[in-house]
Amino acid sequence: MKIGILREGKTPPDKRVALSPKQCIKLQKLYTNLDLVVQPSAIRRFIDSEYTDLGIVIQEDLADCDVIIGVKEVPKENLIPNKTYFYFSHTIKEQPYNRELLLKMLSLNIRMIDYETLTNINGKRLIGFGRYAGIVGCYNGFLAHGKSTGSYNLKAAHLCEDRKEMENELPKIKLNPIKIVLTGSGRVGNGILELINLIGIKEVSKEQFLNDTFNEAVYVQINTLDYNVRTDGSASSKSDFYKNPKSYKSDFFKYAKVATMFIAGHYYAADSPFLFTREDAKHPDFKIKTVADVSCDINGPVACTLKPSTIADPIYGYNPITELVDDYKKENVITVMAVDNLPCELPKDASEDFGAEMMKYIFPCLLTNDPDKIIERATICKNGSLTKNFKYLENYIKEA
């Protein structure tokens, strides 16, 4: 098998890559029947010479490759017919902006495997950039808090050489005895926790967080049933919540009454209650001043997330009274960090982390055997048709 590693072609430029130079070498040593080439790139964090110095071939034309591996969507004009592609296609939720991309892949008889759909037999995702979204999003949250309070100043993550340099900034963080609430316990939530623990903030129980006062900054991590309750007051469970989200209402406000900072790393499903609404944010008891919305669902469960922010300009203010974007340094305006491509700020570390997951979970299935049919179940289309698991996209691709 011959595998080609793509350069990223999406705008704005993405410096990530699916495999680092050292991982390419390791993969070829593990699988001697594998030929691997890398497309040249002027913007990739790992420059071409880092690959060629290890003997990896840089090759512009990937037409002789069997499998082509990228990160983000491949521009339609760059797709090669009759190939197997791995990348984030952003089509499985029927995203309107990528409908033409899926149609193009169907017309070219492309076999498309989307990273989001690679799961184990229990349905758990095997690969993604969520961990680094959490790490960088948490860091950006404290960067935003420092700027809004004027108490310290952190170097932007994307200006750091790597994660190590970013972590060297953490001792600058000076916090008053504030309370910080975190949501999420998946990849994103765990990434947030990694950084919180490096900063050295004390964890407290939910009861302590809601009722006690402290002489230092503290945090609590809460999950779905900690901030959602059944509207009829009956007992709740995760399985019931996932089946009947409309039967629940948010109970997050009790945390908003005591927290100064909110770092959002939860997964939000359709029909779930919003964590807090614009009316909640107007309430005199609403105390949150800084929101780091790593999940970044626009006009969704976190009322102050009106738009995504950018790596270059990661912070904006939300005025609860006008419900509009405002100067975050104004009194009573909530400071919002809502960058929607956070792993791109540390492209080297994020790429290495992603490549390690590919090596562990995906390449063995692709290059040897796949008893759990991980690749097959994740294949969106092949031979010009949608596969059985993705027939639900038929109406999506037929839309005018």
FITOR-383596 format. One record per atom (N, C-alpha, C): x, y, z; residue in three letters. Coordinates in steps of 0.02 Angstrom, whole numbers, plus 50000, padded with zeros to 5 digits. Layout:
// FITOR-383596
XYZALA
...
//
This chain:
// FITOR-383596
500424994050000MET
500005000050000MET
500445006250000MET
500225011249962LYS
500585017649963LYS
500125023049992LYS
500375026450043ILE
500005031650077ILE
500315038450063ILE
499895043350048GLY
500125050250038GLY
499855054650094GLY
500295058650124ILE
500105063350176ILE
500005070250145ILE
499395072750150LEU
499215079050117LEU
499495085150152LEU
499625090350113ARG
499685097050143ARG
498975099850148ARG
498865103950197GLU
498195106750208GLU
498065112350157GLU
497475112050126GLY
497315116850074GLY
496755121650090GLY
496485121050151LYS
495925125250170LYS
496165132150191LYS
495745137150180THR
495885143950203THR
495405145550261THR
495655148650317PRO
496345150650330PRO
496815144750335PRO
497465145950324PRO
497955140450323PRO
497975136650390PRO
498055130150385ASP
498095125750443ASP
498795122550442ASP
499165123350496LYS
499865121050499LYS
499925113850523LYS
499365110550537ARG
499385103750564ARG
499515098650508ARG
499675092550529VAL
499775087050483VAL
499585080650520VAL
499405075450482ALA
499165069350513ALA
499715065150544ALA
500335065750519LEU
500905061950546LEU
501525066350548LEU
501875066350603SER
502515069950608SER
503055065950571SER
503635068950556PRO
504175065250523PRO
504375058850559PRO
504465059250625LYS
504665053250662LYS
504125047850661LYS
503495049950661GLN
502955045050658GLN
502935041650590GLN
503105045250537CYS
503135042150470CYS
503655036650469CYS
504235038050498ILE
504775033050500ILE
504555027050542ILE
504265028350599LYS
504035022850643LYS
503515018550607LYS
503065021650571LEU
502545017950535LEU
502845013350482LEU
503345015950446GLN
503655011950393GLN
504055006150422GLN
504325007050481LYS
504685001550513LYS
504214996150538LYS
503624998350561LEU
503124993650586LEU
502814989550530LEU
502714992850472TYR
502374989550416TYR
502824989850355TYR
503194984650344THR
503704984650291THR
503394984550221THR
502754982950216ASN
502424982950150ASN
502134989850133ASN
502304994750173LEU
502025001550165LEU
502525006250132LEU
502285009850082ASP
502665015250051ASP
502315021750071ASP
502685026750092LEU
502385032850118LEU
502725038950090LEU
502345043750064VAL
502615050050038VAL
502225055850069VAL
502535061750067VAL
502245067650097VAL
502225073250046VAL
501655076550041GLN
501585082149995GLN
501955088250022GLN
502305092049980PRO
502665097850006PRO
502185103250031PRO
502405107150079SER
501985112550106SER
502415118350129SER
502195124250113ALA
502545130350135ALA
502305132750203ALA
501745130050228ILE
501465132650290ILE
501445127550347ILE
501575121350333ARG
501535116050383ARG
502045117350440ARG
501845115650502ARG
502295116750559ARG
502925112450553ARG
502855106350530PHE
503435102150514PHE
503635103650442PHE
504205106850432ILE
504395109050365ILE
504655103050324ILE
504675104050259ASP
504855098550213ASP
505515095250231ASP
506015099250250SER
506675096550264SER
506675091950324SER
506205092850371GLU
506165088350429GLU
505965081350407GLU
505595080950353TYR
505425074350324TYR
505995071650283TYR
506265075650237THR
506795073150193THR
507425071350231THR
507565074950285ASP
508155073350326ASP
508115066250355ASP
507515063550361LEU
507425056750386LEU
507325051750329LEU
507395054150268GLY
507345049650210GLY
506645048850184GLY
506175052950206ILE
505485052550183ILE
505415056550118ILE
505105053650070VAL
505035056750004VAL
504505062150005VAL
504695068049979ILE
504215073449969ILE
503975072949897ILE
503315072649888GLN
503045071349821GLN
502425075649810GLN
502415079649758GLU
501855084149744GLU
501235080249720GLU
501325075949671ASP
500775072349640ASP
500645065749679ASP
500045065149708LEU
499885059249747LEU
499445054249709LEU
499445054949643ALA
499005050749602ALA
499175043349606ALA
499795041749624ASP
499985034649628ASP
499885031749698ASP
499585035649743CYS
499455033249811CYS
498785029649814CYS
498735024649857ASP
498115021049868ASP
497675024749918ASP
497995027349971VAL
497655030650026VAL
497965037650035VAL
497535042650044ILE
497755049550052ILE
497475052250118ILE
497925054750160ILE
497735056550228ILE
497875063950241ILE
497345067550262GLY
497415074550280GLY
497115075950348GLY
496985082350361VAL
496665084250424VAL
495975087250410VAL
495955093250381LYS
495325096650367LYS
495075094950297LYS
494505097950277GLU
494205096550212GLU
494705097750156GLU
494685093250107VAL
495105093950048VAL
494735098249996VAL
495035103449969PRO
494695107349917PRO
494465102749860PRO
493855103849837LYS
493545099449787LYS
493985098449726LYS
494315103949704GLU
494715103549643GLU
495355099349652GLU
495525097849715ASN
496135094049728ASN
496005086549737ASN
495375084549739LEU
495205077549749LEU
495425073249688LEU
495685067349703ILE
495915062749651ILE
495425056849648ILE
495165055149589PRO
494665049849583PRO
494925043049608PRO
494455039049631ASN
494565031949647ASN
495085030849702ASN
495155035649748LYS
495625034949804LYS
495235034149870LYS
495585031749920THR
495325031549988THR
495595037650025THR
495145041650054TYR
495335047750090TYR
495155047150164TYR
495595049750206PHE
495455050850277PHE
495515058350290PHE
494985061450316TYR
495025068350341TYR
494365070150375TYR
494335075850406PHE
493705078350435PHE
493305081550379PHE
492775078150357SER
492395080750300SER
491855085650321SER
491645085550384HIS
491105089850408HIS
490495089450363HIS
490285083250352THR
489675082050312THR
489155077950350THR
489365074350402ILE
488915069450433ILE
488335072650472ILE
488385079150486LYS
487825082650517LYS
487445086850465LYS
487545084950402GLU
487215088250346GLU
487385095750342GLU
488035097250354GLN
488245104150350GLN
488165106850279GLN
487765112050270PRO
487605114650203PRO
488225116550163PRO
488725119350198TYR
489315121950163TYR
489765116450134TYR
489645110150153ASN
490065104650125ASN
489665099550085ASN
489035101350069ARG
488635096850028ARG
488965095549961ARG
489225100749929GLU
489545099949864GLU
490175095549868GLU
490515095849925LEU
491105091649935LEU
490915084249934LEU
490375082549969LEU
490155075649970LEU
489925073349901LEU
489565077649867LEU
489345076049799LEU
489945074849753LEU
490465078849761LYS
491065078049719LYS
491395071349734LYS
491445069449797MET
491755063049814MET
491355057149786MET
490695057749788LEU
490275052549759LEU
490395051949683LEU
490435057749650SER
490535057649577SER
491215054949557SER
491705055349602LEU
492385053049587LEU
492525046049614LEU
492005042649638ASN
492085035849665ASN
492595035649722ASN
492605040749762ILE
493065041049819ILE
492785037149877ILE
493225033549911ARG
493055030249974ARG
493255035050029ARG
492755037650065MET
492875042850115MET
492795040050185MET
493335040650226ILE
493305038850297ILE
493405045150337ILE
492905046850376ASP
492915052950416ASP
493155051350487ASP
493635055250512TYR
493905054050579TYR
493365054050633TYR
492855058250623GLU
492325058750673GLU
491935052250680GLU
491945048150628THR
491535042050628THR
491935035850647THR
492575036550660LEU
492985030950681LEU
492855029550755LEU
492515024050769THR
492315022450838THR
492455015150854THR
492505013750918ASN
492585006750939ASN
491895003450938ASN
491864997050958ILE
491224993350954ILE
490704996151002ILE
490915000151051ASN
490445003351097ASN
490225010251075ASN
490465012251016GLY
490265018650989GLY
490675024551013GLY
491215023251049LYS
491645028651073LYS
492145030751020LYS
492205037251009ARG
492665039850959ARG
493385037950976ARG
493765036350924LEU
494455034050935LEU
494965039450923LEU
494795044650887ILE
495315049350865ILE
495025056350859ILE
495425061350872GLY
495205068250865GLY
495695073050895GLY
495535079450890PHE
495965084750917PHE
495675087750980PHE
495175084351010GLY
494825087251067GLY
495285088751126GLY
495765084351139ARG
496215085551196ARG
496565092251189ARG
496825093651130TYR
497185100051122TYR
496725105951118TYR
496105104851095ALA
495605110251100ALA
495505112151173ALA
495465107151216GLY
495375108451288GLY
495975111851319GLY
496575109551303ILE
497185112451330ILE
497255119751310ILE
497205121051245VAL
497295127951221VAL
496705132351242VAL
496095129451240GLY
495515133451260GLY
495545135551332GLY
495785131151375CYS
495855132851446CYS
496385138351454CYS
496945137551420TYR
497475142651423TYR
497195149451400TYR
496835149351344ASN
496555155651318ASN
496045158751367ASN
495705154351404GLY
495235156951454GLY
495595161051507GLY
496165158551529PHE
496555162251579PHE
496905168251549PHE
497085167751485LEU
497345173651450LEU
496805179151449LEU
496185177151433ALA
495625181951431ALA
495495184951500ALA
495505180651551HIS
495385183051619HIS
495915188151640HIS
496545186751624GLY
497075191451640GLY
496995198051606GLY
496805197951542LYS
496725204151504LYS
496135208251530LYS
495585204851546SER
494985208451568SER
495055211451637SER
495445208051680THR
495535210551748THR
496155214951754THR
496615214351706GLY
497245218051709GLY
497725215351761GLY
497615209251785SER
498025206651840SER
498655203051816SER
498675200851754TYR
499265197651726TYR
499195197451650TYR
499735195851615ASN
499725195751542ASN
500095189551517ASN
499745185351479LEU
500045179251452LEU
500205180151378LEU
500735176951356LYS
500895176651285LYS
500385172251250LYS
500145174451192ALA
499655170451155ALA
499945163651138ALA
499535158451142ALA
499775151651130ALA
500065150851060ALA
499765154051011HIS
500005153150942HIS
500675156550930HIS
500885160850976LEU
501545164050971LEU
502085159951006LEU
501865154751041CYS
502345150351075CYS
502605145051026CYS
503215143051035GLU
503515138050991GLU
503155131350997GLU
502965129651058ASP
502635123251070ASP
502295123451138ASP
502025117751157ARG
501675117451221ARG
502145119051280ARG
502755116851275LYS
503235118151330LYS
503305125551342LYS
503385129451289GLU
503455136751298GLU
502805139651326GLU
502235137251303MET
501595139651329MET
501545138251404MET
501745132251425GLU
501705130551496GLU
502175134851538GLU
502715137251508ASN
503175141751544ASN
502845148351562ASN
502285149951529GLU
501915156051544GLU
501465155351605GLU
501315149251624LEU
500805148051676LEU
500965151251744LEU
501605151551765PRO
501745154751830PRO
501545162051833PRO
501425165251776LYS
501205172251775LYS
500485173151800LYS
500105167651799ILE
499395168151816ILE
499325169651891ILE
499005175351906LYS
498875177451974LYS
498125178151984LYS
497835173952026LEU
497115173752034LEU
496895175852103LEU
496375179852106ASN
496035181152169ASN
495655174752190ASN
495355174652248PRO
494975168652269PRO
494315167852229PRO
494385166552165ILE
493805165752122ILE
493595158352118ILE
492975157352096LYS
492725150552083LYS
492655149552008LYS
492895143751986ILE
492905142151914ILE
492505135751903ILE
492015135951858VAL
491615130051844VAL
491795127451775VAL
491905120851771LEU
492085117451708LEU
491525112651689LEU
491365112251624THR
490905107151600THR
491265102551551THR
491055096351550GLY
491335091551503GLY
491805086651536GLY
491765080351514SER
492205075151541SER
492495070751487SER
492415072851424GLY
492705069051368GLY
493405071451352GLY
493605070851289ARG
494275072851269ARG
494405080251285ARG
493905084451268VAL
493985091651280VAL
494035093051355VAL
493565090151393GLY
493575091151466GLY
494215088851498GLY
494475083251475ASN
495105080651503ASN
495695085151485ASN
495675088051425GLY
496195092851406GLY
496175099051450GLY
495575101451465ILE
495505107151510ILE
495795105551578ILE
495635099551603LEU
495885097551669LEU
496645097051671LEU
496945094751616GLU
497675094351613GLU
497985101151630GLU
497715106351599LEU
498015112951610LEU
497835115751679LEU
497215114751700ILE
497005116951767ILE
497465114051820ILE
497635107651813ASN
498075104451862ASN
498785107051858ASN
499015108851798LEU
499685111751792LEU
499715118651824LEU
499165122451818ILE
499135128951851ILE
499135128151927ILE
498845122651950GLY
498845121152022GLY
498235123852058GLY
497675124152024ILE
497055126552056ILE
496735120852095ILE
496475122352152LYS
496195117352197LYS
495495115152174LYS
495385108552173GLU
494715105952158GLU
494305105352221GLU
493665107052216VAL
493205106252273VAL
492585102552250VAL
492195100052297SER
491585096552280SER
491045101452257SER
490525098852227LYS
489975103152205LYS
489665106852265LYS
489575103252320GLU
489265106352379GLU
489705111952406GLU
490365110752410GLN
490825115952433GLN
490815121952386GLN
490825120552322PHE
490835125852272PHE
490215130452280PHE
489645127452290LEU
489025131252293LEU
488925134852360LEU
489225132152413ASN
489045134652480ASN
489615137852520ASN
490235136052504ASP
490795138252547ASP
491175144052515ASP
491535147552558THR
491995152852534THR
492715150452544THR
493155152952502PHE
493855150652503PHE
494325156652500PHE
494935155652523ASN
495445160952520ASN
495925159752462ASN
495725155452414GLU
496115154152355GLU
495645152452297GLU
495895152552236ALA
495485150652179ALA
495345143152182ALA
494725141252165VAL
494525134152165VAL
494125132752102VAL
494065126252086TYR
493655124352029TYR
493235118252045TYR
492705117452006VAL
492305111352008VAL
492175109251936VAL
492195102651925GLN
492025099951859GLN
491335096651864GLN
490875098851822ILE
490195096151825ILE
490005092751759ILE
489565087851765ASN
489345084051707ASN
488605084951695ASN
488355081851643THR
487675083051618THR
487145083351673THR
487135078351717LEU
486595078151767LEU
486715082751825LEU
487295086051827ASP
487415091151878ASP
487085097751861ASP
486935098751797TYR
486635105151777TYR
486015104351734TYR
485725098351732ASN
485085097151699ASN
484645093151745ASN
484015095151752VAL
483535091451794VAL
482885090551754VAL
482525085251770ARG
481875084151737ARG
481385089651755ARG
481005091851706THR
480525097251718THR
479975095051766THR
479825088551769ASP
479295086251815ASP
479565084451884ASP
480205085451895GLY
480505084251961GLY
480655077051976GLY
480525072451930SER
480655065451944SER
481395063751935SER
481575057651952ALA
482275055551950ALA
482545055851878ALA
483165057851872SER
483475058451806SER
484045053351799SER
484205051851737SER
484775047451723SER
485065049551656SER
485695047651645LYS
486005049551582LYS
485635046551522LYS
485455040251528SER
485115037051471SER
484445040451458SER
484095042351511ASP
483455045851502ASP
483565052751471ASP
484095056151493PHE
484245062751466PHE
484385062451391PHE
484795057551371TYR
484965056951301TYR
484355054951259TYR
483895051151288LYS
483295049151251LYS
482765054651250LYS
482715058351305ASN
482175063251312ASN
482435070151333ASN
482885073251294PRO
483175079651315PRO
482655085151325PRO
482095084651290LYS
481585089951296LYS
481205089551363LYS
481305084051399SER
480985083251464SER
481405086251520SER
481955089551502TYR
482415092351551TYR
482465099951545TYR
482675102951599LYS
482825110151599LYS
483495111251632LYS
483805116851617SER
484465118351645SER
484425120351719SER
484905117851757ASP
484975119751827ASP
485655123051838ASP
485935125751783PHE
486605128551785PHE
486645135051824PHE
486085138551829PHE
486095145251859PHE
486365145251930PHE
486265139751967LYS
486525139552035LYS
487285140152036LYS
487615137651983TYR
488345138451977TYR
488525145551954TYR
488115148251909ALA
488235155051884ALA
488165160351939ALA
487815158651992LYS
487715163352048LYS
488345164052090LYS
488805159152085VAL
489405159452129VAL
490065159352090VAL
490045157552026ALA
490655156951986ALA
490845163451953ALA
491495164851951THR
491745170651915THR
491935168851844THR
492145162451834MET
492405160251770MET
492085153651750MET
491925152951686PHE
491615146851660PHE
492025144451600PHE
492265138151603ILE
492615135151547ILE
492185129451521ILE
491925130351460ALA
491415125851433ALA
491735120751386ALA
491735114451407GLY
492025109151366GLY
491535103451355GLY
490895104751364HIS
490375099651358HIS
490205098351285HIS
489885092651273TYR
489585091251208TYR
488855093151212TYR
488625097151163TYR
487935099251162TYR
487545095651108TYR
487025092151126ALA
486615088451078ALA
485975092451063ALA
485725091551003ALA
485105094950982ALA
484545093451032ALA
484145098551046ASP
483565098151091ASP
483745098051165ASP
484395098051182SER
484585098651252SER
484445105751276SER
484335106651341PRO
484235113451366PRO
484875117651359PRO
484785124151347PHE
485355128751350PHE
485605129051422PHE
486275129751431LEU
486535130351499LEU
486285136651532LEU
486395142351497PHE
486095148551521PHE
485875152751462PHE
485335156351472THR
485035160351419THR
485235167651425THR
485025171551377ARG
485175178751380ARG
484795182051437ARG
484215179451453GLU
483845182051511GLU
484215180351575GLU
484495174351580ASP
484895172451638ASP
485475177351648ASP
485815179051593ALA
486405183351597ALA
486225190451620ALA
485595192351612LYS
485365199051634LYS
485235199151710LYS
485145193351739HIS
484925192951809HIS
485465195851855HIS
485265199851905PRO
485765202851950PRO
486175197751989PRO
485935191551996ASP
486315186352032ASP
486805182651987ASP
486805184051922PHE
487255180751875PHE
487955183751884PHE
488445179651905LYS
489095182351926LYS
489675180751878LYS
489555176651827ILE
490095174751782ILE
490355180751743ILE
491005181851745LYS
491315187551710LYS
491745185551651LYS
491995179251652THR
492425176851597THR
492165170051575THR
492055169251509VAL
491835162951481VAL
492335160751428VAL
492625154851437ALA
493035151651386ALA
492615146051356ALA
492305147451298ASP
491855142651268ASP
492235138351218ASP
492525132951243VAL
492915128451201VAL
492455124751153VAL
491855123151176SER
491375119651134SER
491145123951076SER
491045130351088CYS
490925135451036CYS
490325133750991CYS
489745133051022ASP
489125132350983ASP
488815139350978ASP
488805142050917ILE
488595148950907ILE
487845149750918ILE
487665155050955ASN
486955156450972ASN
486615150151000ASN
486975146851044GLY
486745140451071GLY
486705140351146GLY
486975135051177PRO
486855133851249PRO
487215138651295PRO
487725142251271VAL
488065147351310VAL
487885154051279VAL
487445157651312ALA
487105163451281ALA
487565168851255ALA
488155169551287CYS
488605175051268CYS
489035173451207CYS
488995167251181THR
489395165451123THR
489005167251060THR
489085173551039LEU
488715176150981LEU
489065174450915LEU
489715173450918LYS
490105172250857LYS
490755168650877LYS
491075165350830PRO
491745162750846PRO
492245168450846PRO
492745168050889SER
493295172750886SER
493865169450848SER
494405173050838THR
494945170550796THR
495585169750837THR
496055165950810ILE
496695165150843ILE
497035171850852ILE
497005176050801ALA
497325182750804ALA
496965187450852ALA
496305186550859ASP
495905191050900ASP
495415186750940ASP
495655183550994PRO
495275178251026PRO
494725180451075PRO
494695186951090ILE
494255189251144ILE
493765194451119ILE
493145193951141TYR
492675199451131TYR
492235199951194TYR
491845205251198GLY
491405206151255GLY
490685204951236GLY
490295202451285TYR
489575201651275TYR
489215206051326TYR
488815210551300ASN
488435215051344ASN
487755211851358ASN
487625209651419PRO
486995206251434PRO
486375210651424PRO
486465217151432ILE
485885221651426ILE
485695222651353ILE
486185224051310THR
486035225051239THR
486005218551200THR
486295213251230GLU
486355206651197GLU
486785207051134GLU
487265211651135LEU
487705212651077LEU
488435212151098LEU
488875211451048VAL
489595211751059VAL
489785218751083VAL
490225219051132ASP
490425225451161ASP
491155224951183ASP
491415230451209ASP
492105230751235ASP
492145226551299ASP
492565221451299TYR
492585216951357TYR
492865220251419TYR
493175225951412LYS
493445229351471LYS
492935233851506LYS
492355234551476LYS
491825238551507LYS
491545234851569LYS
491315238751616GLU
491005235851675GLU
490365232251656GLU
490245226551687ASN
489645222551676ASN
489605219151607ASN
490145219351569VAL
490175215751506VAL
490555209151518VAL
490295203651491ILE
490605197151500ILE
491165196251448ILE
491755194151471THR
492315192751427THR
492235185751398THR
492255185351331VAL
492125178951297VAL
492725176951254VAL
492955170751262MET
493455167651218MET
493105161951183MET
493045162351116ALA
492665157251079ALA
493025155551014ALA
493675154451017VAL
494055152350958VAL
493815145350938VAL
493655144450873ASP
493365138050852ASP
493875133350818ASP
494505135250816ASN
495025130850788ASN
495635130750834ASN
495505129550897LEU
496015129950950LEU
496635125650940LEU
496575119350917PRO
497185115250910PRO
497685118250860PRO
497445122550815CYS
497905125750767CYS
498405130350800CYS
498285132250863GLU
498745136750897GLU
499385133250919GLU
499335126650929LEU
499935122650945LEU
499975116950893LEU
500105118650830PRO
500055113650777PRO
500535107850784PRO
501135109050811LYS
501625103750818LYS
501385098550869LYS
501205100850928ASP
500995096350981ASP
500335092850963ASP
499865096650934ALA
499225093750916ALA
499305088450863ALA
499755089650815SER
499875084850761SER
500185078450789SER
500665079250834GLU
500995073350864GLU
500495069250904GLU
500055072450940ASP
499555069050980ASP
499065065350935ASP
498855068550881PHE
498395065550833PHE
498725059550798PHE
499345060550777GLY
499715055150743GLY
499805049050788GLY
499915050250853ALA
499985044750900ALA
499345040650904ALA
498765044050903GLU
498125040450903GLU
498025036550839GLU
498225039550782MET
498185035950718MET
498605029550720MET
499205030250748MET
499655024450752MET
499365018950797MET
499045020950850LYS
498785016150899LYS
498145012850876LYS
497675016750849TYR
497005014250838TYR
496825012850765TYR
497105016850718ILE
496845016650650ILE
497285012850601ILE
497935014050602PHE
498375010750554PHE
498375003050561PHE
498345000350622PRO
498294992950626PRO
497684990250589PRO
497124993950593CYS
496514991750557CYS
496594992450482CYS
496924997650461LEU
497004999050389LEU
497524994450357LEU
498064992850394LEU
498634989450364LEU
498694982050381LEU
498304979750430THR
498314972550446THR
497604969750440THR
497274969050497ASN
496574966750494ASN
496144971050539ASN
495494970750527ASP
495024975150562ASP
494424971150585ASP
494524966950637PRO
493984962450659PRO
493354966050681PRO
493424972050708ASP
492834975850731ASP
492544980250677ASP
492824979850616LYS
492564983650559LYS
492554991150572LYS
493074993550606ILE
493115000650623ILE
493135004950560ILE
493545002950511ILE
493595006850449ILE
492945006350409ILE
492685000450405GLU
492064999450366GLU
491495003550394GLU
491415003450460ARG
490865007250491ARG
490945014750484ARG
491565016950475ALA
491705024150470ALA
491695026650398ALA
491605022250350THR
491625024150279THR
490955027350260THR
490985033650241ILE
490375037350223ILE
490135035350153ILE
490595034950106CYS
490405033150038CYS
490965029250005CYS
490765025249956LYS
491245021649914LYS
490885019349851LYS
491265018449797ASN
490975016149733ASN
490395020449710ASN
490435026949725GLY
489925031549702GLY
489275031649740GLY
489245028249798SER
488635027949837SER
488775028949911SER
488265031249947LEU
488305031550019LEU
488285024450047LEU
488645023150101THR
488625016650132THR
488005016050177THR
487875009950200LYS
487265008650239LYS
487195013250299LYS
487735014250336ASN
487705018350397ASN
487565025750383ASN
487655027850320PHE
487585034950304PHE
487055036250251PHE
486585031450244LYS
486035032350197LYS
485595038250217LYS
485625040050281TYR
485215045750304TYR
485415052250270TYR
485995052350237LEU
486215058450202LEU
485925058950131LEU
485505054150111GLU
485215054250044GLU
484855060850029GLU
484415063050075ASN
484045069250063ASN
484505075250062ASN
485015075050104TYR
485525080350107TYR
485855081350039TYR
486045075950006ILE
486405076749942ILE
485925078049884ILE
485275076749895LYS
484785078049842LYS
484515085149843LYS
484645088749897GLU
484375095549903GLU
484645100049848GLU
484215104549826ALA
484425109249773ALA
484885114449801ALA
//
